[in-house]
Amino acid sequence: MKKKAFLTVLIILVILTVLSAFVSNSGIANSTQYIMLLSALKFLAVAFYFMELRHANAFWKVLLIGCLTIFISLVLII
């Protein structure tokens, strides 16, 4: 993996973490949904860049995104 891509993804992860902290401390009505969306983006960034899932078979990519969608949907419903 190139160092530039690694650094870019790392900076994006830090920005998403800071953004989720700001959302949690703000008075936004649907902050839970926004925090879950930001955490899903962070999960996908970690899975595809640091776990090298972008080079995996399409089955594993679809399975990961499907499981993430089901998990977040269940958490938001409950």
N, C-alpha and C positions, 0 to 999 in steps of 0.2 A: 504494500500500500504506500502511496506517495505521502510524504510528510505534509505537503500542502493540503491534501484532502483530509488527512487526519486532523490537522489543526483547524481547518474550516468546520468540520463536524463537531469538534470539541468546543469551538466558540459558539456554534449554534446550540449545543446542549446547555452551555452555561447561560446563554440568553434566554432559552426556554425555561430554565430553572428560575432565573430571576423574574421572568414574566409571570410564572405561576405563583411566586411569592407575592408579587404585587396584586395579582388577581385575588389571592386568598385574603389579603388585608383590605381590599376595597369593599365597597358596599354594593357590588353588582348583584342583581337578583339571582342570576343563574351561574354563580361562580363555580359550582360543582361541575357543571357540564364543561365549562371552559378549562378547568383544571384537569379533568379527565381527558379532554382533547389534547391538551399540551403534554400530558404524560404519555398518551398514545403516540404522539409524534416523537417524543424522546425514546420510547421503546423501539419504534421502527428504525430510528437513526442508529441506535446501539446494535440492533439485530442485523441490519444490513451492512453497516460499515465496520463495526468492531468484531462481530461474530462471522463476518464474511458470508452472510447469507445471500448476498447479491450474486454470487457465483454458484449457488445451489440450484437444484432442480426446481422447476416451476411448481411442482406439487408441494414442496416445503414452503415456498413463498405464499402460496394460496392458503395453505393450512395455517401458517402463522398469522396472516392477516385475518382469516376467518375466526380463529380462536380469540384474537384480540377484539374483534368486533363483537363477538358473542359475550365476552367477559365485560366489556365496557357497557354493552346494552343491559346486561343483567344488573350491574352495579347501579346504573342510572334508574332502572325500573324500581329497584328495591329502595 
